[in-house]
């Protein structure tokens, strides 16, 4: 685990350009809230968090790589955005139940955390999860099978306890090429449901 953390730290120390916000944010902005508490979970350089804060949400951004959080803090200040960027080991300290109106997860997959993440949504809260699939070319996805989705798996991971609203699967690989490499799901916690995580 420490080796992986050191790897991400080193990657974020030598950043030459910043990624655009996750495409799923732009695809679903018509349904996403403009008020309330939002979390960019495993935020990396935080392009999603900056987008959410600029939209008007009270935004937190968590990642375990200190250089990424330091860079995000500087970018938020430069843009005049009130954003709380924190170094946090999400596996050791998952989000608290019933805390957020929107949780964004981009290019991160840890299946054991899903019950806690779902429970961290307030009733009526939104989840937007976008990440890599096993159908993508090898050079466009993580090498470890535990970090990539199988076809159709994303909606099976979240629904239930959440209700799927929109779901996208990438183009099937044809002749070794694909135009897309990530699936995304927009889902919502039903009103009147408990925010306690289940084992």
HELIX and SHEET records of a PDB file:
HELIX    1   1 UNK A    2  UNK A   13  1                                  12    
HELIX    2   2 UNK A   23  UNK A   27  1                                   5    
HELIX    3   3 UNK A   47  UNK A   55  1                                   9    
HELIX    4   4 UNK A   66  UNK A   78  1                                  13    
HELIX    5   5 UNK A  111  UNK A  113  5                                   3    
HELIX    6   6 UNK A  114  UNK A  119  1                                   6    
HELIX    7   7 UNK A  138  UNK A  140  5                                   3    
HELIX    8   8 UNK A  145  UNK A  147  5                                   3    
HELIX    9   9 UNK A  153  UNK A  158  1                                   6    
SHEET    1   A 7 UNK A  83  UNK A  87  0                                        
SHEET    2   A 7 UNK A  58  UNK A  63  1                                        
SHEET    3   A 7 UNK A  37  UNK A  41  1                                        
SHEET    4   A 7 UNK A 100  UNK A 106  1                                        
SHEET    5   A 7 UNK A 121  UNK A 132  1                                        
SHEET    6   A 7 UNK A 182  UNK A 188 -1                                        
SHEET    7   A 7 UNK A 163  UNK A 168 -1                                        
END                                                                             
